[in-house]
């Protein structure tokens, strides 16, 4: 049979979930033609692909509102409306208001489940990041969502490196794929060369971003997925102000916006970091509950959905949700 194909937004988690069955050939290639199943995180880039479609829209408790819409999902030119694999029951409710006959299953969040599975290995991730038991790790997320937001995040990053006592704190940066795609690896690395020499732990958001996040004590960023995941696993959270007039509407992002400490450019960062880490975090249980309503079951439920669409019996072996690998000990990742 033709392979089950993924668009360019395939995640390693989806591949891991579907690996090991010789009846299903999984491809990440930029293919064209007809397939039994096309899995993607959005509708972009699907032109020229024919076959059943399964969308995994959004992550960390936010399915884009524009995607949960009849007009978008049944737009002219699509050979058939896609099925959706959603993270939360509220997403299915929102979809039902616009497109009640849509085929949608709540499967959960693969990335969040891998974070949960990785938490017991936090000590190993911290050792790999060069952290003692007493030393705190502060993570700054760099999204590249807009130049103004990136400038604000970079300013916070540089101030942290200058202001936090290095014997007590280490600073890490998690750069989104957009930064690497838009600016290119060599240019992006050149930007951070001085910061790396000053002790910055720096890597892109591939498999290592999750080990860094699990190792962290505090995450500072905008309201993107990495910040929301950090809140959901119980890290202290600080938010960089978004552009004027921009505010979240609902979901985990709104909860983080409502409760997390704001970064105040006119105040010393050390005192702000200390206050954020000492603050009550009971509100973050609500963030975790909004990220997914199927915590711990995403792999099983996603595979079940995929095999139903392929009209195949599932393999007898259980789905593996493995902890993310422990990076090499030392500073090799800062290069």
N, C-alpha and C positions, 0 to 999 in steps of 0.2 A: 504494500500500500504506500501512497505518498507519505512523506514525513510530516510530523506535526511541527509547524514552523513558528518561530518567534520573530517579532520585529526587533528593531535596534534597541528597544527598551527592555529586552530580556534581563532578568536578574539572575544572579548565580543561585539564589534560593529556589527559583522556579526550576532551573535545570536540575538542582539536587533532588527536588521533589519527584521529578519524572525520570530520573536516571535509573538504569538497570533493567529495563524491559526491552528485549530484542524486538518486540512487535512494534515498538514506537521509536522512530528515528527523530531525534530532536536536533534542530538546526538553528543557529543564530545568524546564518548568512543572509545577506541582502538579496534574497531570492525573489523570483517572479514566477507566477504560474498558479497552479491549483493544488490545494493542500487539504488534508482532512481537518486540520485545526490550526488556526492562527491565534497565538496568544500575544497580547500587547498591553502596554500600560496607557494607551491612548489611540486615537484614530489616525494620527499623523503618520505618514509613511506607509500606509497600507494600500495605496494605489497600485494596481497591477497584481494584487494578491486575491485569489478567489478561494472561498471555502468558509466553513463555519468559523466564527470569531468569538473569542473570549477576552473580555477586557478586565484588567485589574487596575481600576482607576484610583490613583492617589495612594497615600500611605500616612501613617501616624495620625489616623483619625480624621482625615480630610479627603473626601472624594469631591473633586471639582464640581461645583453646582452646574456649570455649563455642560458637563458630560452626562449628568443624570437628567436628561431632557429628551423627550420624544423626537423633537425636530432634529437634534444632533445625531441621535442613534439611528434614525431612519432616513438620514439625508439622501438626497438624490445621488445616484451613482453607486451606492453600496448594494452588493448583490443580495445581501440579507442582513437583518438587524442582528447585532452581536448579543451574545449572552454576557452577563456581568458577574464577576466574583467580587463581592463587596466585603469590607472589613467590619461593618457595624450595622445593626438592625435599623438605626436611624437613617442610614443611606438608602436602605430598601424602602423605608417609608417615604423618603423624599422622592425617590424614583417612582413610587406608586402614585404619587399625586400628579405626575406629568405623563406617565406611561405605564398604566396599571397592568397591561398585558405583557410587559417586558419579562424576559427570562433572566432572573437574578437569584443568586445564591449568596448567603452570608458565609464566607469561609474564614474570615479573620485576617491577620496580618503576619505574613511570613517573617518579615524583618524583625518585628517586635518579638515574635516567638524565639528567634535565634538570640536576641538580646537576653531574654529570660533564661534560656538554656546556658548562656555564657556567664551569667552572674556568679555561679559558684566558683569560677576560675578567676575571679577578680584579682586575687593575690598574685597569680602568675602574670596577668596583664600588667599589673603595677610594677612588678619586678622587671619586666621587659622594657618598661618606660623609664627605668632608672629611678624609681621612687622608693624611699624608705617608708616605714609604717607611718611616721609622723608628717612626711612631706605631702602637701596637697597638690593635686593636678587640676588646673583650670583650663578648660577647653573653650576656644573661640571658634564658632562656626562662620565660615566665609562662603556666602551663597552666590555672589555675583548677580543677584536678582536685579539690581540697578546700580549705577555708579555711585549714587549717593549713599545707598546702604552699604556697599562694599567699602567706600571711603570711611564711613563711621565704624565699621567692623575693624578695618585696618588700624584706625586711630586707637581703638580700645586695645587691640593686640599689642601695639608698640608701647602704649602706656603701661600695660601690665608687665611687659618685660623690663621696663625701666623702674617701676614702682614696687613690685613685689619682691621681698627678700628671697634670693635664689636658694638659700639653705632651707627655706620653709615651703616654697612653692615652685612648681614647674608649670610652664605654659605650653599648651599644644594648640595647633590649628588644624581644623578639618575643612579642607577646601572642596567645594561641590564640583561635580563633573562639568558643570557649565563653565567654570573658570578655566579648566583645562582645555575644553573644546574651543572656547572663544579666544583665549589668549595664547594657547599653546604651552606645552610643558616647559621648554627652555626659558621662555620669557617669565612664566609664573615662578619658576624656581629662582630665577635671577632676582625677582622682587623680594624673595624671602631669604636671600643669602645672608644678609647682615643679621636678620633675626635668628637664623639657625646658628650662626656663630655666637649669638648672645644666649643660646640655650634653648631655643624654640624646638619643640617636637613637631615635625611637620610631615604630613602625608596627605595624599588625595583620598577621596571617599570611595575606596574599593573595600575589600574585606577588612582592612585594618581599622577603618573608622569605628567599627563597633567595638573592637578590643580597646581602643582609646577611650571611647565613651563609657564603657563599663568600668574602666580604671579610674575615671574622673571623679572629682568631688563637686565640681561646679561647671556648668555649661553656660556660656554667654553667646547670644546670637539674636537673629530675628525670630520670626514665628514659624520658620521652616521646620521640616520634618525632623532634623537632627535635634533641634531644641526641644521639640515636643516629645520625642523619644526619651531624651534626657530627663524631662520632667516625669514621664510615665514610669521610669525605673527608679525614681526617688532622688535624683541628683538635685542639689541646689541650682536655682535657675535665675539668670539675669537677662533682661531683654534690652537690646539696642532699639531706640525709638525708630519706628518706620517713617517713611516720608509723610509729610503733613497731609492730613485728610484721609490717610489709609488706616483702616482698622479692621480686624477680623469679624466675621459674622458667623457665630456658632462654632460648635465642635471643640476639639482639643485646643486649637489655636486661640480661641476666645478665652478659654479658661486660663491659659498661660498668660495672655495679655492682661487679664483681670487681676491675677494674683502675684505674678512674678515681680521681683525687684527690677526697677528701671535703672539703666546705666545713666548716671548724672555726669555730664562732661565737666561741670564746674566744681566737682567734689573729688577728693582724693580717692583713688580706686581701692587702695588697701582697706580702708574703713568700709567701703561698700561691699567688697568681697567678703569681709569678715561678717558683716551684718547679714548678708544673703545666706551664708552657710550656717548661721546660728538661728535662722528664722524657722517658724513652724511650717511643716510641709504636709499637713493633713490634706490640704486641698489637692495634692498631687494624686491621691487615690482616685479622685474624680477624673483626672486626666487619663490615667491608665484605663479606667472604665470606658472612656470615650474613644480611645485609640482603637479598641477592638472589643466586640462582644463574644469573641470565640478564642480567647487567649489560650494558647497551648495546643490548638487543634487545626491550625491553618494548613499545615502540610497534608494531613489526612483529608480534610474537607476539600482542598483544592484538587488533590489527586482524584478523589471521588467524582468531582464535577467534571474534570477533564476526561475521565474514562467513560462517564455517561455520555458526553458529547461525541466521543469516538466510538461509542457502542461496543465497548470492550469490557471484559471482566477485569477487575483490578488484580494486580499481583497479590500473592498471599503474604509477602514480606511487608512488615510495617514501614511507614515512612520515617526516615531518619531526620531528626532536627538536631544537627550537631552544633556544639559550641564553635564559635569562630576560632581559628588557629591562634596560638600564642606567637606573637612576632619574635624574631631573634632578640635575645637580650642585648642591650646596649643601644647605641645611637645610630645604627646603620640606617634607620628609617628617616633620619633627618637630612640625608644627602639629597 
